[in-house]
């Protein structure tokens, strides 16, 4: 069972947390091997690897549902640029926001690539 491999922690407010890191594909694979999807132990999981996480529920009789919080991509780029400026990052010293946005330093649209299951190399 999943509880033989993992521990459930209960906080003072009564919330329960499972000690598994789903931030990496390796962590999701560990959770799958431990039987997390079929255990019914977790009501919500958090991960950016939605396709890997879907495998947790394959052939388990449990249905996973996906929801997301999305920040506007322009707001993300602005935030990153101004944070780098505030922290005096040498990469942005003396360049304008427009120059930054046109450069390779501005992030690509990782979320779009993830949602269509495309790798960085695609």
N, C-alpha and C positions, 0 to 999 in steps of 0.2 A: 504494500500500500504506500501511497505518497507520504503518509505520516511516519513511516519507518525511515524514510530518507530525509525528510524535511521537518522543520519545527514551525508551529503556529505560535506567534507571539500576540498576547493580548495587552493593549495599552490601558491606561487608567480610564479612558473614556469608553472602554468596551470594544473598541475597534480591534479587529484581528488582522494580523499580517503574517504572510508566509515568507520564510527566509530563503528565497530563491531570486536570483538576479536574471531578469528577462531582458536585460539591455543588450545582450549579445546573442547571436545564433547558437553559440555553444551552451549558454545558459538555458535557452529555450529547449534545446535538445536534451539537456539534463532533466528538465521538468517533464518532458515527454516520456523519457525513460522511467522516471519516478511515478508516472501515471497521473500527473496533475489534471489533465483534461477529463479523465473519466472519474476522478475522485469526488468531484463536487465540492471540494474544499474552498476553492476561490470563486467569488462572485464577479470580481473584476481583476483583470491583469493589465499591466502597463508595459508597452513595448513599442518600439518604432518598426519592428520587423513583423508586419502583419501577416505576410505569407508564411513565414516560419511558425508564427503563433497559431495560424489556422490549423497546422498539423497537430497541435495539441488536442484538438477536438475531433480529428478524423476517426471514424469508426468507433466512437465512444458512446453514442446515444445522447450526447450533450451538444447543444448548439451554442457556438460562440457568436456574439454580436459585436460589431465594430463601431466605435465612435471616435471622433477626433476633435481636437481643438487646433485651429489653424490660424496662424498669424499672417497678416498680409505680407507678401514677399518684399514689397517696397519698404514697409515699416521695419522688417528684419534687416535689410541692407542699410537703411538709415541708422538704425540702432547700432549695428556693428561698426559702421564708419565713425559715428560720433563717440562711441566707447573707445575705439582705437585712438581717436584724436585726444580725448580726455586723458587717456593713459599714456599719451605721448609716444605711441608706437612709431618706430622709425619708418615703417612701411608707408605711413600716410603723411609724414612730415612734408609740408609744402605742396600737397596736391589737393585739388578741389574735389568736391563730392561727385561732380560729373566725370572727372578723370578716374576717380575710384570706381564708379559704377561701370565704366567702360573697360576697366582693367581685369586681369585674371584674379585679383584679390576678392572681388565681389563674388559671393557664393552663387553656384548654379542652383537650379530648382530641384533640390534633393527630394522634396516631398512628392513632386510630380513623378520623378523617376521611380520612387518607392511604390507609389500607387499603381503604376503600370508594370511593376516588377522588372524594371530595367536596371542594369548595373551601371556603374560609372563608366564602364568601357563601351556601353552600347551607344 
